[in-house]
Amino acid sequence: MTDATPVIDDTPPDTVWAERESWISRVPRSVGMTLVLVLFVSVWWFVTATAMVSPIILPTPLETVEDLVFVTGNLLSGDYMLPALWTTFKTIIYGYLLAIAIGFSLGIIVGETKFGERSIMPYLVGLDTMPKVAFAPLFVAWLGFGIASKVALATFIATFPIVVGTAAALHAADDNARMLFRTMGATRWQTLWKMKLPSGLPQIFTGLKIGAAGVMAGAITGEFLGGGRGFGELIRVAATQLNTPRVFSLIIYLSLIGLMLYSFVTWIQARFVFWHKARVVGGNDE
Amino acid sequence: MGAAAAAMDQTEQAADAVYRLTNVSKTYGRNGVVAVKDVSISLPRGSFSSVIGSSGCGKSTLLKMMAGLIPPSKGSIILQGEPVLGARRDIGMMFQHATLFPWRTTIENIVLPIEISDGRKAAEAAKGRGLELLDLVGLNGFADAYPSQLSGGMAQRASICRMLITEPAVLLLDEPFSAVDELTRDFMNMELQRICTSRGATAFLVTHSIPEAVILSDTVYVMAPRPGRVAEVVHIDLPRPRTLDMILTPQFAEIVQRIRARLDEGGEQ
């Protein structure tokens, strides 16, 4: 009605909006990890300080740290704990190498041949479902109280995931790649070496990582039972003396070995399987 | 004597054709499902042919038999005068997916067929030719890139190079661009035509896109399912080189319409 020029606002409504992320997701890794550790130690300290449990069952954080310092000093001065650590370390490495050799070969046989898949795999699955630790006394009986029986148990436990990982790896290659290799007239060996194994490396490494955890468990269990001279034996003795802080600090050192082994495998994987990024650092990546 | 004479006769017949399929059939399994029945096709040298049909019409089975990946149950497949009895070096093949291996650089992927058949040294020597092929498909500068750095269309170009590195007499294309987006696909089809023309290649394309078959081919074989057989042979008289705007011509629409009608008929059975 009026001649007055209507004020037209040409600017469209603002559609810039903030993408919200909850504060807890924005906590950086280092801060978050420290917080969790502090929280854990606080609860631990609280439980011991209020005498909710007997100090024989659960030592205070301080006692544990004190003992950890003692164990570290013992190791650094080359006292009796160092040879024990070395023994356990050797058991783990021998066991792991053997498990890789056996697991990989069996995995190839099972994954590559129909005979292996039909006739050997069922037995492997059957063996895998058994509680493998129960074989420990047998290994001692067969191989004696030395390092051999511990290596055998460690190998025994670690082999299965490597077999399964390798066999899965050989089945992982996709149909297109198989067909392509057939059209190129590739031999079985070429197909295995140039296609199936490289494309299955992520699965193989998954098996190797699970095997790394298994080899630790096997070595220590073997030492518990067989009167060995490794860290497992030290733990057993400390436990019978109700020296719980010692058990804790020995476990911490053992987990350092485990972590080293795992990180080493992860590092190798990152170098060899550069095209396949593991989604979680240190996690399984399937 | 008789056999020799017959062989002579066949060679003579095959003189104009790179591929000659005679009454090729494929029966699967114990209950005898007939996937392909009595297919006779011959591909003249330098021609582009397509086979089109709904899924399950046996076109993939046909292609696998031609590539020597599976044996036919009946009939004969002759390539360059020799029966196809397995994988052949004079066959180049390309699939729906580029299937480049991520641990090899682009050039290493391209010379892979040479590495498989003649070993590492020969593959190393073939890299120069590989670079020329990369140039041909417009990928110069990407020789040392890893497949993860290539787009879907670029990966398919690289797989074209891999197919061409052995200088095959015939190219078997199994829905090569069906996994890339449509804009890229049209463009890639024109590229494919250019490459085939420049090399005088004989090509055989399996597709379920009618316009794709028509724009590329001299001859389109329409397959009908159950049992898979050639229901109609359509000769495409559009001039060469084909261009994308030919899709808009009435002649093109008419051919597409004809093929579609034939396919619908087959589908109703």
Interface residues (C-beta under 8 A of the other chain):
Chain A: D174 N176 A177 M179 L180 F181 R182 T183 M184 G185 A186 Q190 K194 M195 P198 S199 F274 W275 H276
Chain B: A67 G68 L69 G86 A87 R88 R89 I91 M93 F95 Q96 H97 T99 F101 P102 W103 L112 P113 E115 I116 S117 Y146 S148
